[in-house]
Amino acid sequence: MFWGTPKRNAAPLLGTIPVDLVLPGAEQAESESARVSPLADGVQGLLGRSDHCDIVFTVARERFPAHGPVLAAASATFREFLMGSSGGSSPSDRAGDPMQGLLVVAPRPAATGTTSPPAEEISGGIGDSSPPPVNIADASTPKRQRPQILELHVKGIETSEALETLLAFVYMAGTGGRWVYAPTSDLVNKDVLMLARHFGMPRLHEHAARWLVKDLTTANVVDRLATCEEFGLGLLHDKIVEQLTANPAELTVVSTSPELMRHPRILQDLLVQVAMLAGNSQQQQQQKQQQRKGNSSVGNASASQPVSAKRARQGNTAAKV
């Protein structure tokens, strides 16, 4: 307010109190900077172009180039593995292997020695006794050596999509980019669980574990329970069994499925639940029968009360006479 007259869009007064100057388009710039990460775009671009990759993973006959420093920053376990395999070989024993045998270093090709050029390529020919000319530029400039690629075979993984999912998680979610976990099958999700455990990535493991309780049906519930049992996911296992217990018809269907015969422990747990349901239903029926008997006895007692009262009155009248 200046001289008692309000002024619209007035600039803040510069004084002892800190003020912020509003620039046109500032809100849009802040929203774009929060939404788009230059680091994420740059790292993802390097992976998409296979640029400056120093590691190649091989799984299910497919090759996936990657960057060792990026993966080492995302996984302390993988960083220890790289430090132990700096000599170009895997750890000798499983106990000293941070990856627990998941990754095996492929043998590198032996370095070939320098071969002498053919005779017809030597300057001056055979009869010329003068020494060949020396290239001063080549002599003074050191040759740039091609970086060696560390090839790692992934063991115990059946789907290449699982490793692709891990790389997408590191390069996208790990750098603040947009990423959605959407495996195409239970087998892929199971492989992701194994990779997340060996690489020490709890966030990725949480995504894969939560996926087990999505889209549950009588056709996939046994496989989901087996995965929970294999990876020690007791809470999820109990949650799925609780859901089955709440639906006796579905529990009966699952309990009689041939696939369940391959998992005796799960079969035992489900049979216990079926027995508990049967016992609870019998107990409820007995309680209902007892309630019915109690109600009938109360009704008979109430019906006999007027007769007894009438007889009592007749007796009192006779006594007075």
SESE-950008 format. One record per residue (C-alpha): x negated, y negated, z; residue number from 1. Coordinates in steps of 0.001 Angstrom, whole numbers, plus 524288, in hexadecimal, padded with zeros to 5 digits. Each point is the difference from the previous one (the first is absolute). Example, Ala and Ser with C-alpha at 12.3 -4.5 7.8 and 13.67 -1.06 7.14 Angstrom:
! residues 2
((7CFF4 81194 81E78) 1);
((7FAA6 7F290 7FD6C) 2);
! end
This chain:
! residues 321
((80000 80000 80000) 1);
((7FA4C 7F328 7FBD3) 2);
((80595 7F317 80532) 3);
((80C3F 806A3 8046B) 4);
((80310 80570 7F251) 5);
((7FEF6 80EB5 7FDE9) 6);
((7F78C 803F9 7F48D) 7);
((80179 80D02 7F933) 8);
((7F440 808CA 7FD59) 9);
((7F75D 7F707 807D2) 10);
((7F1B1 803EA 800E2) 11);
((7FB37 80349 80DC4) 12);
((7F8DF 7F51B 806F5) 13);
((7F17A 80250 801C6) 14);
((7FC74 7FDB2 80E26) 15);
((7FB6A 8072C 80BFA) 16);
((80A12 80AE9 7FE33) 17);
((7FC27 80A3D 7F5BC) 18);
((808E2 80029 7F436) 19);
((80189 808F3 7F42B) 20);
((8010B 7FA9C 7F251) 21);
((809BE 80755 7F7A2) 22);
((7FB59 8025A 7F223) 23);
((808F8 803DD 7F4D1) 24);
((80025 80EA4 7FDC8) 25);
((7F977 8032E 80D01) 26);
((80A7E 809C1 8042E) 27);
((7FF45 80723 7F313) 28);
((7F126 800D0 800AE) 29);
((80085 8056E 80DCD) 30);
((80A0B 80A4C 7FC3A) 31);
((7F7FA 80421 7F42E) 32);
((7F37E 800EB 807F8) 33);
((8070D 80881 809EC) 34);
((805C0 808A1 7F57C) 35);
((7F435 801B6 7F70C) 36);
((7F2A4 803AB 8054A) 37);
((7F487 7FD1B 7F6F9) 38);
((7F81D 80A64 806FD) 39);
((80A96 80A21 7FDCA) 40);
((8012F 7FC65 7F1A5) 41);
((7F153 80062 7FE2E) 42);
((7FDDB 80D05 806B5) 43);
((80B84 80638 7F914) 44);
((7FAF8 7FAD2 7F312) 45);
((7F2B9 8062A 8026C) 46);
((8065F 80D0C 8029B) 47);
((80918 7FEF4 7F455) 48);
((7F489 7FD43 7F6DC) 49);
((7F70A 809BE 806E3) 50);
((7F66D 7F4D5 8014C) 51);
((7F444 8014C 80925) 52);
((804DA 80D1E 80508) 53);
((7F5A9 80808 80700) 54);
((80862 80BA1 8042A) 55);
((8082E 809BA 7F85E) 56);
((809A8 80928 80698) 57);
((803A7 80C80 7F8F6) 58);
((80C8D 806FB 803D0) 59);
((808DD 808F4 7F82F) 60);
((7F74C 7FE3E 7F401) 61);
((801C7 7F148 80029) 62);
((7F5F9 7F574 802C1) 63);
((8027A 7F3B8 807EE) 64);
((7F56C 7F571 8005E) 65);
((7FF39 7F782 80C19) 66);
((7F73C 7F6BE 8078A) 67);
((7F87C 80546 80B8E) 68);
((7FF88 7F31F 807AB) 69);
((80EBD 7FE20 7FED7) 70);
((802F2 80DAD 804FA) 71);
((7F593 7FEEA 80A7E) 72);
((80660 7F37D 804DF) 73);
((80D3C 806C6 800BA) 74);
((7FB39 80CBA 80625) 75);
((7F598 8011B 80A72) 76);
((7FFD4 80EAF 7FE01) 77);
((7FCF2 7FE93 7F19A) 78);
((7F588 7F5F8 8034B) 79);
((7F936 809EB 808B9) 80);
((8010C 80A0D 7F52E) 81);
((7F978 7F6C5 7F64E) 82);
((7F4F6 7FD6C 8096E) 83);
((7FDF9 80E90 801D7) 84);
((80072 802FD 7F174) 85);
((7F6AC 7F543 7FBE2) 86);
((7F666 80A69 7FBCA) 87);
((80973 80532 7F5D6) 88);
((80496 80C0A 80761) 89);
((80B2A 803A7 80922) 90);
((7FDD5 80213 80E95) 91);
((7FA63 80D6B 802B2) 92);
((809BA 8042B 80A7D) 93);
((80E7F 7FD3A 801AA) 94);
((7FE45 7FB8B 80E06) 95);
((7F747 7F4D2 7FBAE) 96);
((808A9 7FC57 7F47B) 97);
((808CC 7F443 802F1) 98);
((8094D 80427 7F518) 99);
((800DC 80E10 80513) 100);
((7FCFC 8062A 7F2E3) 101);
((809F9 7F81C 7F843) 102);
((7F5B4 7F9DE 7F71E) 103);
((7F4DC 80710 7F967) 104);
((7F546 7F899 7F90B) 105);
((7FE33 804D0 7F22A) 106);
((7F1E1 802E3 7FC1C) 107);
((7FA2C 7F513 7F82D) 108);
((7F979 80303 7F308) 109);
((7F157 80129 800A4) 110);
((7F890 7F423 7FB44) 111);
((7F9C8 8026B 7F2D9) 112);
((7F233 7FB9D 7FDAE) 113);
((7FBD4 7F661 7F59D) 114);
((7FDB2 80617 7F2CD) 115);
((7F625 7FAFF 7F654) 116);
((8058D 7FA16 7F391) 117);
((7FF21 807A5 7F359) 118);
((7F3FD 7FE7E 7F7A3) 119);
((806E9 7F8DC 7F514) 120);
((804B6 7F590 8098A) 121);
((7F22D 7FC9E 804C0) 122);
((7FB52 7F384 7FA27) 123);
((7F4A8 80160 7F650) 124);
((801E0 80E85 7FD27) 125);
((7F5FB 80AAD 801DB) 126);
((7F4D7 7FA02 7F7F9) 127);
((800F1 7F2C9 8068A) 128);
((7F65B 7FED0 80B31) 129);
((8052C 7F2E9 804C5) 130);
((807DE 80078 80CAF) 131);
((80E9C 7FDE8 7FF0E) 132);
((804FD 7F25C 802E3) 133);
((8044F 7FD45 80DDA) 134);
((80D3A 7F9BE 8023A) 135);
((7FD06 7F55E 809D3) 136);
((80E4A 7FD8A 802FD) 137);
((80285 80E39 8036F) 138);
((7F3C3 800BD 80829) 139);
((80304 7F405 8081C) 140);
((80EA8 80284 801C9) 141);
((80353 80BA8 808AD) 142);
((80A32 80919 7FA98) 143);
((80D05 7FFDA 80709) 144);
((802D3 80D67 8056A) 145);
((80DB9 80555 7FED9) 146);
((80611 8020E 80D82) 147);
((801D3 80E12 803D7) 148);
((80DF6 80497 8018F) 149);
((80325 80851 80BE4) 150);
((80976 80AA9 7FBCC) 151);
((8083C 805D3 80AD3) 152);
((80856 80C31 7FEB1) 153);
((80C56 7FF94 8086F) 154);
((802E2 80D3F 80607) 155);
((80CFD 804E6 80543) 156);
((8083C 7F67A 7F80B) 157);
((808FB 8055F 7F579) 158);
((80566 7F360 7FA31) 159);
((7F87F 7F4D5 7F9F5) 160);
((80B40 7F6E9 8034B) 161);
((7FC54 800D6 80E57) 162);
((7F272 7FA66 7FDA9) 163);
((805BB 7F5CC 7F6F7) 164);
((80948 7FC38 80AF9) 165);
((7F4B8 7FEA2 8098E) 166);
((7F884 7F735 7F6AF) 167);
((80C1E 7F7BB 7FD9F) 168);
((801D3 7FE99 80EAF) 169);
((7F1EE 7FB86 801E9) 170);
((7FF62 7F6BD 7F467) 171);
((80DCC 7FA5E 80159) 172);
((80514 80119 80DEF) 173);
((7F248 7FEC7 8057B) 174);
((7FDEA 7F2EB 7F931) 175);
((80D4E 7FA2D 802F7) 176);
((8065F 803A5 7F31F) 177);
((80D42 805EA 7FDBA) 178);
((800A8 80EAF 80195) 179);
((80B1C 809BA 8017F) 180);
((7FE47 80E0D 80457) 181);
((807CC 808B4 7F6D6) 182);
((7FA8C 80DC9 7FE0C) 183);
((80687 80820 7F598) 184);
((8005F 80CD7 80780) 185);
((7FE32 8064F 80D4C) 186);
((7F318 805B5 7FB76) 187);
((7FAA6 7F285 7FCBE) 188);
((80440 7FAE9 80D42) 189);
((7F967 80B86 806A1) 190);
((7F34D 7FD2D 7F8C0) 191);
((800E8 7F1B5 803ED) 192);
((8014A 80419 80E32) 193);
((7F389 807F2 7FEC4) 194);
((7F895 7F505 7F93A) 195);
((80486 7F5F2 809EE) 196);
((7FB57 80887 80B36) 197);
((7F2AD 802C9 7FA31) 198);
((7FDC4 7F1DD 7FC02) 199);
((804D5 7FB02 80D22) 200);
((80AF3 7F756 7FAD4) 201);
((80AF0 7FFCA 80A2D) 202);
((80892 7F67C 7F866) 203);
((80049 808B8 7F412) 204);
((80255 80BBE 808BE) 205);
((80BA4 7F905 80616) 206);
((805F6 7FD7F 7F29A) 207);
((7FEA2 80E49 7FC3D) 208);
((80552 804C8 80D0D) 209);
((80C05 7F740 7FF6C) 210);
((802C8 804B6 7F238) 211);
((80292 80DA2 8057C) 212);
((80D09 7FBBF 805CC) 213);
((804FC 7F9B0 7F380) 214);
((809DC 806AE 7F727) 215);
((800F0 80C3A 80861) 216);
((807E7 80B31 7FA4D) 217);
((801C7 80E67 802D9) 218);
((7F713 802AD 7F466) 219);
((7F414 7F86B 804E6) 220);
((801A1 8001F 80EC1) 221);
((7F846 80C93 801D9) 222);
((7F47A 7FA92 7F85A) 223);
((8009A 7F363 807D4) 224);
((8001F 8079F 80CC5) 225);
((7F45E 8080B 7FB63) 226);
((7F881 7F37B 7FCFA) 227);
((80321 7FAA3 80D74) 228);
((7FB1B 80C9E 80614) 229);
((7F380 80009 7F7EA) 230);
((7FC44 7F204 80353) 231);
((804B4 8003A 80E09) 232);
((80B19 7F64F 7FE1F) 233);
((807D8 8049B 80BAE) 234);
((808D7 7F41E 80140) 235);
((80431 800B2 7F1D3) 236);
((801F6 80EAC 8012C) 237);
((80904 7FE3A 80BAD) 238);
((80742 7F510 7F91B) 239);
((802E1 80882 7F433) 240);
((8043A 80B89 8087C) 241);
((808C6 7F6D6 807B3) 242);
((80668 7FBB7 7F35C) 243);
((8024F 80E26 7FC51) 244);
((8059A 802F7 80D54) 245);
((809E4 7F52F 7FE56) 246);
((804E7 806CC 7F3A0) 247);
((802A8 80E62 80317) 248);
((8042B 8033D 7F214) 249);
((7F328 7FB00 7FA47) 250);
((7F854 806BA 80AD1) 251);
((8065D 80CF9 7FC7C) 252);
((7FC8C 7FE2D 7F1A5) 253);
((7F1D4 7FCD9 80312) 254);
((7FEC1 80B30 809B2) 255);
((803FD 809F1 7F5B3) 256);
((7F765 7FABA 7F4F8) 257);
((7F587 80943 7FA8F) 258);
((7F5C6 7F541 80064) 259);
((800F7 7FF7B 80EB8) 260);
((7FADB 80DF4 80103) 261);
((7F264 7FB12 7FC61) 262);
((7FFB2 7F756 80C18) 263);
((802CA 808AA 80BD7) 264);
((7FDC4 7F546 809F0) 265);
((809C3 7F6E4 7F994) 266);
((8097B 80B65 7FED5) 267);
((7FEA4 80295 80E83) 268);
((802AA 7F1C3 8035E) 269);
((80C19 7FF9F 7F769) 270);
((80525 80CE2 80567) 271);
((7FE90 7FA83 80DA6) 272);
((807EE 7F446 7FBD1) 273);
((80A67 808E6 7FA06) 274);
((800B0 807ED 80C90) 275);
((80140 7F39F 8080A) 276);
((80AE5 7FB46 7F72B) 277);
((8070A 80D0A 8013D) 278);
((7FE8E 7FFC2 80ECD) 279);
((804C5 7F208 800CE) 280);
((80BDF 8030D 7F796) 281);
((80398 80BCF 8087D) 282);
((7FE5A 7F7DE 80C3A) 283);
((808AA 7F56B 7FA65) 284);
((80A64 80A04 7FC84) 285);
((7FFAB 80588 80DC3) 286);
((8014D 7F26A 805B6) 287);
((80BA4 7FD4B 7F744) 288);
((80673 80CB2 80416) 289);
((7FDD9 7FCDB 80E4C) 290);
((805BA 7F288 7FDFE) 291);
((80BE5 805DC 7F970) 292);
((801E3 8099F 80B34) 293);
((7FE9F 7F511 809D1) 294);
((809F4 7F7B1 7F8EF) 295);
((809A8 80B57 7FF56) 296);
((7FE9E 802FA 80E93) 297);
((8020F 7F1C2 80357) 298);
((80C2E 7FFEA 7F76D) 299);
((80587 80C09 806BF) 300);
((7FD51 7FA2E 80D4D) 301);
((806D4 7F35A 7FC77) 302);
((80B9B 80790 7FA76) 303);
((80189 807F2 80C87) 304);
((7FFDA 7F417 808DC) 305);
((80E74 7FC04 7FDC6) 306);
((804BC 80DED 8031E) 307);
((7F87E 8009F 80CB0) 308);
((8048A 7F270 803C9) 309);
((80E3B 803DB 7FD81) 310);
((7FEA1 80C3E 8086A) 311);
((7F9FD 7F7D1 80ABF) 312);
((80B78 7F6B1 7FFEB) 313);
((809BB 80B55 8006A) 314);
((7F8E4 8059F 80BB1) 315);
((80081 7F31E 80741) 316);
((80EA5 7FEC7 7FD7E) 317);
((8029E 80DBC 80543) 318);
((7F82F 7FD0C 80C29) 319);
((807F5 7F3E3 802F0) 320);
((80CEC 80783 7FEE0) 321);
! end
